[in-house]
Amino acid sequence: MSNEWNPDEERLLDAPTVRPYVIARGRTDAPDRFDLISLAVTIRPATGNEIGLDPEHVAIVRLCRRPLSVAEIAAHMDLPAGIVRVLLNDLFDRGFVAVQQPQPEMDVLDERMYKAVLDGLRAL
């Protein structure tokens, strides 16, 4: 074994040791329950001893003590959003997280909003 520096070995050390599709057990499709702006929030803690929960599942449960979007979770965990969606669906199905859709500031079907826009345009 040589003590010389090998750039290929250094690159291997910097590479992730587990590919994202392995984390999701080869699953890439998830129900449309979670999109990028859906908020996930923990409703039951995970101890890490639950059968079928991987370390990534437990990490998401801990992250979501306060509501976080799928995009934020993906950024925190350095995982693709599609993989995070698969993991969140696992957690949702097992009762660890709930999903909240962000509330729009105004209902686009509300006639009062259109009236306000028209009144503003007329005032110009």
N, C-alpha and C positions, 0 to 999 in steps of 0.2 A: 504494500500500500504506500502510495506516494504522499508526501506532505505538500506537494505543489498545489497552488490554487487552480481550481477548475471552474470556469464560469458556468458550465452546464450544471454542475452540482449545486451551485448557488441559486440558479433559477429554479431548480427542483424544490429547494427549501422555501422559496417564496410562493410557490404554486399552492393553491388550495388542495388539501388532502382528500376531500370528498366532493365529488361533482354534485351539482344541484339535483339532477334527475335521480341520483341515488338517495338523496335526502327524502324525496317525494316517492320513493319506491317505484320509479318509472312512470308515475302518473303525471300527466300534464294538463288534463282537462278537469275543470272544477265547475260545479254548478254556478250559475250567474248570481249567486247570493252576495258575493264580494266583488266590487270593482275597485279601481284605484283610489277612489275617494270615500269608499265605505269605511266606517269607523268600527273597529273591533274593541271590545272591552271585556275584561275578565269578570266572570260571574262566579267562578269557583276556582280556588287555588289548586295548583298541581304540585305534588310533593316530589315528583321525579321517580317515584316508585310504581306508578301506574303502568300496567301492561299495555303495550302498544304505543306509548308515548316516547318519542325520541327526544334527545336533548334540545333539538330545535323547537319542538312543540312546547316544552317547558319554558324555553327562553321567550317564546311569544306570549305565553300566559303571564310571565313576569313583566314583560314590556307593557302589556295592555292593562296594567292596573289603572291607568287613565286611558281614555279613548284615544286610539291612534289610527290613522288611515293605513290602508294596505301599502301605499307608497312609502309612508314613514317607517313602517315595520320592515319593509324590504331594504330600505336604506340603512336602518340600524343593524340589520342582520347581514348586510352585504349579500343578499340573495335576489334572484329575479322575482318580480312581482307575481308571475304565474306560479312559481313554486310556493310562495307565501300564501297565495289563494288556496292551493291544495291543502297546505298545513292548517290554515284557518278553518277550512271546511271540516277537516278531521276534528278539530277542537270544538267547532260548533255542534257537530253531530254527537259528540260525547259530553256536551253540556259545560264546557269550560269557558267558552266565550259567547258573547251575544254580538249581533251586528246592528249597527245604527246607520241609517242613511242620513247624510247631512241635510238639514232643512233649508230649502231655498228661502231667500229673504222675502220674496213675494211670490204668491201663486200666479203663474202666468195666465191662468184662466179667470183671474179676478177682474171683473169689469172696472172696479175702482182704479186699478193700476192703469188701464187704458184711458180712462177718463182723465186721470192726472197727467198722463203723457200728452193727451190732446189739449188739455188746458194749458200746459206748458208751451206747446208749439204755437197755440193761438196767441199767447202772450208775447211771442217773439215779434 
